[in-house]
Amino acid sequence: MEGVSAEACSLAGHLQLGNLIAVWDDNHITIDGDTNQAFTEDVLKRYESYGWHVVTVEDGDNDLEGIAAAIKACQEVKDKPSLIKLKTTIGYGSLQEGTHGVHGSPLKAADIKQLKAKFGFNPEESFAVAQEVYDLCHKVSAEGAAKESEWNKLFAKYGEEYKAEHDDLARRQTGDLPEGWEKNLPVYTPADDAVASRKLSEIVLNKIYQAIPELIGGSADLTGSNLTRWKGAIDFQPPSTGLGDYTGRYIRFGVREHGMGAILNGMAAYGTVLPYGGTFLNFVSYAAGAIRLSALSQIRAIWVATHDSIGLGEDGPTHQPIETLAHFRALPNCMVWRPADGNENSAAYYVALTSKHTPSIIALSRQNLPQLEGSIIDKAAKGGYVLHEEENADITLASTGSEVCICIDAVKELAAKHNIKARVVSLPCWEVFDAQPKEYRLSVFPDGIPSLSVEVMSTMGWERYTHEQFGLNRFGASGPYKDVYKKFEFTPEGIAKRAIATIDFWKDVPNVRSPINRAFQQLI
Amino acid sequence: MEGVSAEACSLAGHLQLGNLIAVWDDNHITIDGDTNQAFTEDVLKRYESYGWHVVTVEDGDNDLEGIAAAIKACQEVKDKPSLIKLKTTIGYGSLQEGTHGVHGSPLKAADIKQLKAKFGFNPEESFAVAQEVYDLCHKVSAEGAAKESEWNKLFAKYGEEYKAEHDDLARRQTGDLPEGWEKNLPVYTPADDAVASRKLSEIVLNKIYQAIPELIGGSADLTGSNLTRWKGAIDFQPPSTGLGDYTGRYIRFGVREHGMGAILNGMAAYGTVLPYGGTFLNFVSYAAGAIRLSALSQIRAIWVATHDSIGLGEDGPTHQPIETLAHFRALPNCMVWRPADGNENSAAYYVALTSKHTPSIIALSRQNLPQLEGSIIDKAAKGGYVLHEEENADITLASTGSEVCICIDAVKELAAKHNIKARVVSLPCWEVFDAQPKEYRLSVFPDGIPSLSVEVMSTMGWERYTHEQFGLNRFGASGPYKDVYKKFEFTPEGIAKRAIATIDFWKDVPNVRSPINRAFQQLI
């Protein structure tokens, strides 16, 4: 019933994934009772409409040969995924068989007894395993060991004939990247052009795709906006379509964010590919369920999340994230990156690609961002660092992504017009910053200096780092991005105004304590 | 392609919604280009599998009569929803017709010119409207006014014959609830039994469903767990199924959270019903897209979100929300309630039901919660209040839901073993609390007293209210709920330990400033 399966299965049909066989345990029961209360569609017809091959096993409770035959038939269909409808009885043999009573509760003692008797077990014995079961398990185990040993020999022989391919596959299985790949990450200086960070992301993909052959990805129908496709990429498509082939490393996911997230998880779990997917940051939320599983299952999947704020402009509030960063920053084991320029973007990719057990969401701008003085890949890779230092500073401005450069302009405004010295902290990834030693974090947010965060979305959570917050705890507005930023005062003047209010408010407090100081540390 | 439409349309087919006609603008183009890159399923066959009636209009660009005939044919099908496949050309008439080039960019001047010439307009005129268009609009407008006037007369006449029904419908259209409905909300005293808050929610539904005839809702296949069905409710089902009828006010949504969210929005937008939907709190995230639209569109939809923490026990981390409250607390115009007992639950329902322009998520426990001394509906309806006061308190403990009663036990522990005086604040809804006058909020979180938040999930955002946070910034664990709470030290002792650490850490700071004090207020 869940839409995510509709998205994934429609795409699987389009891609003609002949190696995929799904078994549907059709017991006609959900938690609420009989499926006919809410689910009376013709499922096989639906899968046929997706381009799947479908088979039915009438007696899924007993017909083991029928099941084996169905699997065999499906394996022979090479150009379509297959669905086996296995008609079964939930709680088969129990006194409650065929009812939702057996879904979530343990069987009663009397029921277990009659069930054991029915299937030829001793009803008086508990946790008893017959010798013939042990024997069968040992036999199967030995067979498996023999097959594994056989495969290992074959793979070793393969290594003799095809050393490069063998070593590549062996390396991929460890999750390590090819040696030296990181030399491809671009490094910028302030003399370089202002570029949208989505474009910076595209540049990285173009520079690393050859060095990292396991990199495979695509977009949920926003390729030209997400800039997720490197030059000359081949689409992963059935050759018969004439649109690509199965060597292709670019996937057209369609408008299916949740399905894409689940597919990224599946590919990463398989273990020899490193998947990424693109959409607008605001629509990453559609895949919340899949990303939660990435984090819980410690899966390396990367989201290229462009159009990351009200800076996307005219599309307006339906497309402008407010709560999204807070949502995923609150998710354990999930890195949310929001790079401010080219070096920070390289840092985001470096950490995302080398974190084997953590998913990443890289939030990227639609609008151009200048290359900043003081941004350094190694520093950004710590999740947060001092981008602009001042001796005897009056205030710390902390920010991420497209607002960092406005903070830099606010520093000039504060110095020129108000004789105020402001330092600037860039905090592209909280999850990574929180893992740094406290001493380092305190050097970034030192005691004695009041601080103000600047980020054009929900202020939720910034209180961990700064004394005051400037954000957007309401929905955005539609208009050219500069007008929208101006409307909400995300300008050097608007930031300066709030910096002055912050200094004024905290001036009575002697040696202001940094929020980094806490009675006990519990963030990660 | 989006799964949410698959969920909603499958249910619409099951429910045989003959009044529903969907028009599919099938122009074969998505943002990435031709739909054949990702979407080659047989859509009409899929809709037939859902039980829909389907029609095709071959020339949707020109065949206006064909479109009218198709709509008429669909109106005649009373027991099935209908899908009209309208084969069209995107950017019809433009030089770029039939390509994705016309999706997101304005047409070039030369293209507009030839397009106007092609359709018989003067290519040199801009923003020109012909007199015949004005005439037609005026004619249609007059016809509409006449029809409205006719309907108003009919409705007035209906009021003469069926006064109660007429007044009920008129009232529903305003969004106001029937006078006196709130007298049905239960009030509790500490002598009353400990009850799970999901059960408290069920009690409220049972008490109010007769007083509020527009209340309609259901569950995404968790009826027995969410306790969303009042006694004697009739299921909303096609009469032919024998499972209910169309007077039914209980909806079996199936395992379709996102579809349920979208359906709640649609029903609320229609304006004469007040919809609610149930699922586990953790799975509310599946409907993030729909809830975002509830908030943005100012829609009153209520989520009954049970099993709201690691307190659900054995289902484990896949079912235990960590980031969910932070996610929806960061969403503008969305109330997240987490009542601690019966009175707070009545307050949550009171505010949720009377907030005409705001969705609510009511987070409810699986485990029993005692009725608390000091909990009062009116106070809880402010979003936060002092549940337990102490003179010259050493610390404020702030909490929500199932942890509030543990804080009360921690107060006793702190007094008995450590001679520490702790006050307790219950904060069932941040969104509502943040809207209270600053003076009130400061009385709840006063200057001079260090504070500690206690909530068994992400601590994100609690820094707004308290100096220190005790939460769970990691995934939970599977086990009986008492064991899981103990493992993570959500016990009176565990809270007391952190309260002592908090007091100790803040003792050097004279007259500790409450986090409510801010240089500028920007939370709502």
Interface residues (C-beta under 8 A of the other chain):
Chain A: M1 E2 G3 V4 S5 A6 E7 S10 L11 G13 H14 T30 I31 D32 N36 Q37 A38 F39 T40 E41 D42 V43 K45 R46 E48 S49 Y50 G51 S219 D221 L222 T223 G224 S225 D235 Q237 T241 L243 R252 F253 G254 V255 R256 E257 H258 G259 F283 S285 Y286 A288 G289 R292 L293 A295 L296 P317 T318 I322 E323 A326 H327 F328 R329 A330 L331 P332 N333 S458 T459 M460 G461 E463 R464 H467 E468 Q469 F470 G471 N473 R474 F475 R498 A501 T502 D504 F505 W506 V509 R513 P515 N517 R518 A519 F520 Q522 L523 I524
Chain B: M1 E2 G3 V4 S5 A6 E7 S10 L11 G13 H14 T30 I31 D32 N36 Q37 A38 F39 T40 E41 D42 V43 K45 R46 E48 S49 Y50 G51 S219 D221 L222 T223 G224 S225 D235 Q237 T241 L243 R252 F253 G254 V255 R256 E257 H258 G259 F283 S285 Y286 A288 G289 R292 L293 A295 L296 P317 T318 I322 E323 A326 H327 F328 R329 A330 L331 P332 N333 S458 T459 M460 G461 E463 R464 H467 E468 Q469 F470 G471 N473 R474 F475 R498 A501 T502 D504 F505 W506 V509 R513 P515 N517 R518 A519 F520 Q522 L523 I524
